[in-house]
Amino acid sequence: MIVIMKGDKNTLSTIRKFLVEYKEEYSFGLVLLALVVLSYGLAPLIPHKLFYEIISPIQNTAIITVTLLSTWAMIRHLDGIRVRYVQAWIMGTISAIMFAGFSYHMFVNAELLPAEGTFAFECWEMVGGDLLAWLILAYPSELMRPGWLTMKNSLKRILPVVVLGAIDMLVPWDLRWLLALVPVVWVALLFRHVHYYRRYAEENYGSVEQTDERWIIRYLTMVLVLGISYTYICFSNEPTRFFTQQWLMFFVIIYTNDQIIFHSKPWIENAEEEEEEEATTESNAGYRAKLELWMKTDKPYLNPEFRLLDLRQVLPLNRTYLSQLINAEYGCNFYQFVTNYRIEEAKRLMTEHPEMTMEDVAIQSGFSSTRTFYRAFDREVEMTPKEWMNHRTIRTIRDNS
């Protein structure tokens, strides 16, 4: 789940830093998992007939309604962004699947009420559950790798599920555990791509909050909890435990669409059109001089949404060459390059205006938030802004005495 670069000799340190940096996202997942466990403990107290005849229909109706409304809301806010088209398609397909399954159990299979303690998923039902899981995972798949979500790649991921389902039907083997593990593998692969997504963000954006990999981790964590819950009910033999899965599904859909449309910005398109660089024989040193003069005079890094392609205002290069120039001349990616300028600006403000609050220093230095400022300052300077101020004050007093 956590990606460690090959050759990293400090694996434990890397894991520790990863967990500390994303502790809020994983804490969110642990709280959600605790609520799921509690719900499973209370679910058997629901009368068998009450669940099937009243509670389950209400939950299914709520899920179908919210997926339809989510489809409508996403279409209203497409704004030409491909990821939102994907999410609208996902919500519409889920609503259709849920409606078909609900109708079947209500009108075709209504008389076949399972006896308590005898319920278990059949293989074909688990195949359907895996396909539903793939739909839910299509959104982060496209988000982290724009353009990757094609029919060909989707079929490659779905093929193992179809093969396992066919084998289970043809031979007397119980392959349900393998079918239950397939979505877990999908989630693990997507966690792996978070690392590459963040690296891409740092190469192209001055603020990684613009691509918000934290939201992706939270989304994948929710899906992982959903998958754990799904695996449990597959083998629980207790129908009322659908109660937990259904409210969890409802929560994930509501929370996800709220975040996509109204809050964080995980939908920012990364696959921007490349432009050919102008014909020029200027050396890297010449480009560097132009860039540093522009950064010093215009201070474009004070804009929290400063991007790599904004460098084209002074350098006639495309994305690839701009990135290579930053790496070659400064030995870092674009995000680190911009962060260094912002930290120096913050140091200047703290020195010349000691009365300023840290929040004002952060905003006027180009950081998107105080939290981002503290985290970047501590990483680059190896002390907090307040510690740096105290250290500087002590050093000034010592030099003047």
Helices and strands as residue ranges (DSSP letters): H 11-21, H 23-42, G 43-45, H 48-50, I 51-55, H 56-76, H 82-103, I 104-108, H 123-144, H 151-170, H 176-204, G 208-210, H 213-234, G 239-241, H 242-262, H 284-297, G 300-302, G 308-313, H 319-330, H 334-352, H 358-364, H 370-381, H 385-400
